[in-house]
């Protein structure tokens, strides 16, 4: 058997589990609610991966069963979830397993992870699949996306015929079928569910009908499957492959924007909204999420973007978000800060510190932070802002809180 036989004529159930575990590991290190599409060989494979991913994410699926869904041509329940998956305002579903149905026409604006566990030789199909991740929504934090490839499909990036042409978006009108039309240049119109542009119809899984499909061998727990080799590559803001290490690339990139550590500290401390500076750095090619994942692999987790860059680019000591929040709380307990505010406002500030420790600076700078639990238990947004004396006073208190959080940045 070869790699092309995997999930066609040979099924290793332990491999499904290993792939699901690696996908879950990546999401846990970055964002467990990042919209993800997993492209599988066929409907049967998509169904198995849905179950494997549900098992790997049982802590979420126990309360939100639609965290992982199968969206294939034969699955009516899954197809009904397609609109929810592509809606930027809907949290669930988060992970969609599919084979061909979502390869064209799905306007998944916030999709941040494309997983390829499908043998792909067609350049057209390859472009269509990666096109699911190329939509930008910088207002929602989507300025880049990740491709996770288990079948070496990304070797097509090196093909001279790959020119990155955009894929046409299929937006069905009322009464039109959800399935996108097949691509014009796919052999035999094989872009529909269950077909492959090179090899013809894929194997039909057990119970799906058909009489001439090749015999499929399913191997349960008799073999051990592990990741033998893994390669991570990044493209910069110009679409060029980064050849140096991610850490060296970050140091070089930061050096172009800030001539010294002092200039970096000054830029951070003077930024009215830290998230605006973070977004500007990302637009200049600083790969913060990828860098955070790499650093987390060394045991250093939950760093603020400020500390992450301070540590990697300038080799300076860092504090975790929880440590920064704890320092401010200690000063608050000694009544050395926030003494001008009443009991409700002080509780809001304490809750904001907890939010910062758990989720980061972007959350506490969000206009909707006062609507989030448990802050919302203290009162409505209007009532909470009123406890500070009005919106200008609330924003001033938030600025003071941030100044205290990054007080160590003055060293």
N, C-alpha and C positions, 0 to 999 in steps of 0.2 A: 504494500500500500504506500501511496505517496500523500503529500499534503493535500493534493487536489481531491483525493478520495474521502478526506475527513468530512463527516457530516453528510456525505452522499451515499457511499457504499459502506462506510465504516463509521460507527458512532461510539465514542468513548464517553460514557457518562461522567467519569471523573474529570475529563477535559472540560466539559460544560461547567463543572463546579470551579475548576481552576480559572477559567476565563471570567466567570461571574465574580470570583474573589478578587481578581486583579482590577476589574472595573470598579468594584465597591471600594477597594483600597484607595484607588485614585480619587474617587468622589469624596471619601472620608477625609482625605488630605487636602482637598480643595474646597468643594461645595457640594454637599449631598443633595442639594435641590437644583443643581445645574441640569437643564434639560439635556437628555441623552438619547440618541438613536443607535440601536444595535442592529446592524445589518447581518442577517443570517443566510445560510444556504437555501433554505426552503421553509415552508410553513411548519413542518414538524420540528425543525431546528429552532425556529422562533418560539414555538410553544415550550420546548425544553429550556431555552434560555430564560424565558419569562419565569419559569418555576425556579430555576437555579438562582436567578437574581432576587426573586422574592425570598428564597431561603437565606441568601447572603445578607439581605436587608430586613430580616424578620422583626427587628426592633421597631422599624417604621411601619412595615406592612401590617403589623398586628393591629394598629389603630387606623392606618390609611391603606387599605388593600389596593387602591388604585395608584400607589406609588410606582408600581411596575405593571405595564399592560402589554398585551400582544396586539399589534395593529397589522393585520393581514387581511387579504381579500375574503377569506372564508369566515372571519371572526366578526360577527355583527356587533357584539358588545365592544370590541376593541375599536372598530371603525367609528362607533358612536363617540368614542373618547378622542378622536383625532382633533376635533375642533378645540377641545379643552387643552390638548397637548400643545397646540400651536398658539394658543391665546396667551400673550405675555402677562395678562392679569391673573391667570389661573395657576395655582401651585401644582396641582395634580392633573394628569399623570406627570411623573418626572422622567421615568425611563420607559422607552417604547422599543419593543423587539419587533422586527419586521423582516421581510425578505426582499420583495421588489416594490410593494405598494408605496412606500415612502421614499423611493429613490428619485422620483421626479415630482415636481409640482407642489410639494409641501412647503409652505412659507413659514418655516419654523424660525422665527426671527431671533429667539433667545436660545436656540440650541447651541450648547457650548462644548459638547463632546460627541464626536462621531466615532463609533466603534465598527471596525470592519472585521467580521469573522466569516467572510464570504470570498470565494475565489473569483477574482475580477480580472479579466483580460481585455475587456472592451474599454477603450479610452472614453467613449461617450458615456457609458454607465459610470465609470470612475468619476468623471466630471460632475455628473448628475448627483452622485452620492455626496461628494465633498461640498457640492453647492448647497446642501442642507445646512451647512454651518457658516456660510460666508456672509450672511446678512448681518449688518452692523446695527446695534441698538445701544449706542453709547449712553443714552439717557437711562438705560436699565443695566449699565455695567457690562454690556456685551461689546467688546472691542477686538476680540480675538476668539479663537476656538481651538480645540485639541482633537487630533485624530489618533485613535488607538488602533493599531493594525495587527491582527493575529494571523493574516494570510499573505503577507508581503505584497499587498495590493499597491502600497505607496511607492513601489518601484516604478510605477507609471509616471511619477513626478519627473523622473529622469528621461522619459521618452521625449524625443524631439518634437512629437506631435502635440505634446501638452502645452497649451498656450493660455490656459486659464480663462477661456471665454465664459461669460456668465451663462447660467442655465435659465431658460425661460420659466417664469412662474406660472403654474396652472392654478387658477382661482375659479372653481366651479360656481356657476350661478344657480339660482333656485331651480330645482328640478333636474339639474345635470348630474351625471354620476360622479361619485367621489373619486373613482379610479382615474388617474391621469391617462391621457392617450399615450400609446407607445411612441418612443423616439423614432424619427423618420429613418435614421440610418442604422437602427438596430436590426440585425439579420432576422428576418421572419417575424418582426414585431415582437420579439421575445422579452420586451420590457415589462410585460404583464406578469401578474403573480404566478410564480411557479416555473418561469422559463429562464433560460440563460442565453445571452446573445451568441455564445460560441458553441456551447455543447447541446443546445436544444432544451427540451423540457427537463426539469429537475426531477429527482426521484420523489414519488408521492409517498407520504408517510402512511404508516399503518392506519387503516380505517378511513382513508381519504378516497378510496376508489382506485381504479386503474388495475390493469392485469398484466402489463408487459414491463413493469418497472424492474430493474435489476434487484437481486437479493441484497438486503441491507443487513449487515452484521452489527449487532448492538452488544457492546462489552460493558458490563456493570462495574462492580468493585474489584475486578480481578487484576487490574493494573494500577500503578501509581503514576500520577501525572503531576509535573511541576514545571515552572518556568525555567527553561534551560539557558536562555539568553534574552537580553532586553537591550534595546538601543533607543535613546531619547534624542530627538533632533528638534531644533527650534528655527523658525524663520524670523528675521528681524522686520522692522517696519517697512522696509523696501521689498519684502518678499524673498530676501536672500538667506541662504542657509548659514546659520551661525556655526563657525568652525572651531572657535575657542570654547573653553568651558563656560557654563552659564555664569559662574561667579566672575571670571575674567571679563566676560562680555559686559556684565553689570558695572564693574569697576570702570571700564573704558567709557561706557555710555554716560555714567554719572560724571566722569571727569570732563566730558564735553560740555556738560550743562552747569557744573559747579567747579570752579577752579580750585577750591579747597574745602576742607571740612567746615571751617568757619562759615563759608558762603552757603553751604548746605544747611547748616544750623540756622543761619539767618533767614534763609528762604522758608524753612519750615515754620519757624516761630512767628514770622511776619504774615504768614498766609491766614487770611480771614477764615477760610474754609479749608481744612486740611484735605478733604476729599477732592476738592477742585485741583489741588496740587498733585494729588495721587493720580487723578485722571490725566493730567497734563504729562506726568512722567510716563504713564502707560502709553499715551499717544506718541511719545518719543521713542518707544520701543523697549521700555523697562518692563520686563516680564515678571511682575510681582508675584502672581499666583504660582507660576512655575518655580520661581526662586523659593517661595515659602514651602512648596512641596519638597524641594531638594534639601533645604535646611532642616525640615521636619524629619527627614530620613536620618539625620545625625542625632536626633533626640531633642532638638530645639524647636518647640512648638509654641503657638499662640503669641507670635510676635506682631506688634503693630508694624505697618509698613515703614514707619520712621526707624524703628529699632532694627528691622530686617536689613534696610539699606545701610544703617549705621554700622552694623556688624559685618556685613558682606563687603561693602565697598570701602569702608574706612577702618575696618579691623578694630572697632571700638567696643567696649563692654555694652551689654544690652539689658533691658528689663522686659519681662513678659507683660502682657496687658494686665493680667491679674496683679502683678507686683506694682505696676504704676497706679492702678486703682486703689490698692491697699495703702500705699503711701499717702494718697490724697485723703482717704478715709481716716487715717490716723491723725492727720492735721485737723480734719473736720471734728473729730472726737475731742481734740484738745481746744476746740473753739478758737482756733487761730485763723480760720477762713470761714466765709459764708455767714458771719455773725450778723450781718444786716438783714438776713431773710428770716421769715417766720417759719413755724413748724412744717407747714405743708410744702413750702418751697424747698426747705432743707431735705425733706423726704424725697422730693422729686430729684434733687441733685444726687442723693445717695443711690436712687434707682438708676439714674443715668450712668453712674460709675459702674454699677453692676452690669448694665447693658454693654458698656464699653469693654469690660473684662470678658464678657461672654461672646460678643459679636464684633466689636471693633469700632473705630472712629466713624465709619460711614453711617452706622445705625444711629448714633446719638446726634449726628448732624442732619439726619433725615427730617423732613417736615412732618412725617407721620409718627415720629418716635413716641409722642405723648399718647398715641392711640394704642400702643403695644402693651401687652401684659408684661409685668404686673403694674406698670406705671398707670395704666388706665384705671386701676382699682382705686387710685387716689382721687379721681375726679375726672370730669370731662376736660378736653384740651383747653377750652375757654376758661374753665375754672382754674386749671393749673397755671395757665399763663397769667391769669388775674392775681394769683398768689404771689407773683413776682412784681406786680404793679403794672403789668402790660407787656406787650411783645418786645419792645426795645429793651426793657429791663431783663426779660427772660433771655434774649440773645446775648446781653452783656454778661449774665450769669454763666451762660454756656461758654462764652469766650474765657471767662475767669477759670472755669473748670478745666478747659483745655490747656490753659496756661499752666495750671498747677500740675496737670498730668505730665506735661513735657518739661517741667521745671528742670529735670536732670539734663535737658538738652542745652542748658546754659553752661555746662562744664567745659 
